[in-house]
Amino acid sequence: MDRKTVTAELRSKFYPLLLAEGFSRKGDILRRELDGPVMHVVEVQHRPRSGVFQVNLGAHLPALGDVAGGTRVPVEQMREYDCAWRSSVVSGFRNSSDSEFAYGSTEEEASESVAFLVSEWARQSSEFFSPLSRFPESFHDGASSSVDSGMHPAHLLTWARVADILGDTALRARIVEAALPTVPERATSLREQLLELR
């Protein structure tokens, strides 16, 4: 099948779920602003030549600026790749991390792909969005748990910025100190950004 068939299925079965959850839709991008400065984005990306689509998820605090800490992206233009936290709905058709849904070769197969997405939406979207929904509580929890998480120093930089926004200078310092020893030697910009937050 083609993109047009799958898009019709998404419009009738998937997008209404998101609209009911407070998202607003512009094309294949859906956004919602939650109380406080929290932004959620769902972006459907099509690869017609490969006959697949993907559902990408993003969460962001606009106060962070862009993902590199620069200028803010206007909320109404925010895309999934502009978000500090990103994921995808996993289809699991080929392996446990596969995020591509097949268009299928018939209308029935296209409908089945979208039906599977709909069946997985509540579970997978909740796993991603719930810890990134309540400001400041869930973000303070995320920043606190990042200290001993072993995550990449670039992700720790994001959490240090969150701690800074929250005004928790002690937590910000602990995150920075956890990140600095693991910064790759050539990642000089990352090191500089962490040192600025020290």
C-alpha positions in Angstrom: 0.0 0.0 0.0 1.0 3.6 -0.1 1.4 6.6 2.2 -2.1 7.9 1.3 -3.8 4.7 2.5 -1.8 4.6 5.8 -2.4 8.3 6.4 -6.2 7.7 6.0 -5.9 4.9 8.6 -3.9 7.2 11.0 -6.5 9.9 10.6 -9.4 7.7 11.4 -7.9 5.5 14.1 -4.7 7.0 15.7 -5.0 10.8 15.6 -8.3 10.9 17.4 -6.7 9.1 20.4 -4.1 11.8 20.6 -6.6 14.6 20.2 -8.5 13.2 23.1 -5.3 13.3 25.2 -4.9 17.0 24.6 -2.6 17.1 21.5 -3.3 19.4 18.7 -2.5 18.3 15.1 -0.8 20.0 12.2 -0.2 17.5 9.4 1.7 14.5 10.9 3.0 16.4 13.9 1.0 16.6 17.1 1.9 18.8 20.1 0.6 19.4 23.6 1.6 21.9 26.2 1.1 20.7 29.8 0.6 22.9 32.9 4.0 24.4 33.5 6.6 24.6 30.8 6.4 21.1 29.4 6.0 20.2 25.8 5.1 16.8 24.2 5.5 16.1 20.5 4.4 13.1 18.5 5.7 13.0 14.9 4.8 10.5 12.3 7.6 10.1 9.7 7.0 8.3 6.5 9.5 6.6 4.2 7.4 5.8 1.2 10.2 4.3 -0.8 10.8 1.7 1.9 7.0 1.3 2.6 7.3 2.1 6.3 6.4 4.8 8.8 7.6 5.5 12.3 6.0 7.3 15.3 8.6 9.4 17.1 8.1 10.9 20.6 9.6 14.0 22.1 9.4 15.8 25.4 11.0 19.2 26.1 11.1 22.0 28.6 11.1 25.1 26.4 13.2 26.9 29.0 16.1 24.6 28.1 16.3 26.4 24.7 17.1 24.1 21.8 18.7 20.7 22.3 22.1 22.3 22.2 21.1 24.9 24.8 20.7 27.7 22.3 17.7 29.7 21.1 14.2 28.5 22.0 12.2 26.9 19.2 8.8 28.4 19.0 6.3 26.0 20.6 4.1 25.9 17.5 7.1 24.9 15.4 8.6 22.3 17.7 9.5 19.0 16.1 10.5 15.7 17.7 14.1 16.3 16.9 14.0 19.6 18.7 13.2 17.9 22.0 15.7 17.1 24.8 14.1 13.6 25.4 13.3 11.4 22.4 12.0 8.0 21.7 9.9 6.0 19.2 7.0 3.6 19.5 8.5 0.2 19.0 6.7 -2.0 16.6 9.0 -5.0 17.3 8.2 -6.6 14.0 11.8 -7.5 13.1 13.5 -7.2 16.5 12.9 -5.8 20.0 14.0 -2.3 19.1 12.4 -2.0 15.6 10.4 1.2 15.3 9.2 0.9 11.7 5.6 0.0 10.9 5.0 -1.5 7.4 2.5 0.1 5.0 1.7 -3.5 3.9 0.8 -4.6 0.4 -3.0 -4.5 0.9 -5.4 -2.1 2.6 -6.0 -4.8 5.2 -2.3 -5.0 6.1 -2.1 -1.2 6.3 -5.1 -1.2 8.6 -3.4 -4.0 10.8 -0.2 -1.9 11.1 -2.2 1.1 12.4 -4.4 -1.1 14.6 -1.2 -2.5 16.2 0.1 1.1 16.8 -3.2 2.0 18.4 -3.0 -1.1 20.7 0.5 -0.2 21.8 0.0 3.6 22.2 -1.3 3.8 25.8 1.5 1.5 27.2 4.4 2.9 25.2 3.4 6.6 25.3 2.8 6.4 29.0 6.3 4.8 29.7 7.9 7.7 27.8 5.7 10.7 28.7 4.7 10.0 32.3 8.2 10.7 33.8 8.3 13.9 31.7 5.0 15.4 32.5 4.8 17.0 35.9 6.8 20.2 36.4 8.7 20.5 38.6 8.2 17.2 40.5 8.9 14.6 37.8 11.8 16.7 36.4 13.4 17.0 39.8 13.1 13.3 40.2 14.7 12.7 36.8 17.5 15.0 37.5 18.1 13.4 41.0 18.2 9.9 39.5 20.5 10.9 36.7 23.5 11.3 39.1 24.2 7.6 39.6 22.6 6.4 36.3 25.7 5.9 34.3 24.1 7.8 31.4 26.1 9.5 28.7 27.6 12.9 29.8 25.5 14.7 27.1 22.3 13.5 28.7 23.7 14.4 32.1 24.3 17.9 30.7 20.6 18.2 29.9 19.7 17.1 33.5 22.2 19.6 34.9 20.4 22.3 32.9 17.1 21.0 34.3 18.5 21.3 37.9 19.6 24.8 37.0 16.1 25.8 35.8 14.7 24.3 39.1 17.2 26.4 41.1 18.8 23.4 42.7 22.4 24.4 42.5 23.6 21.5 44.7 22.0 19.0 42.4 23.3 20.7 39.4 26.9 20.5 40.8 26.5 16.8 41.6 25.3 16.0 38.1 28.2 18.0 36.5 30.7 16.2 38.8 29.2 12.8 37.7 29.4 13.8 34.1 32.9 15.3 33.8 35.0 12.1 34.3 33.1 10.4 31.5 33.4 13.1 28.8 35.2 11.7 25.8 38.6 13.4 25.2 37.6 15.0 21.9 34.2 16.3 23.2 35.7 19.6 24.1 32.4 21.6 23.6 30.6 19.2 25.9 33.3 19.6 28.5 33.1 23.4 28.3 29.3 23.4 28.6 29.5 21.2 31.7 32.3 23.4 33.2 30.1 26.5 32.7 27.4 24.9 34.8 29.9 23.8 37.5 
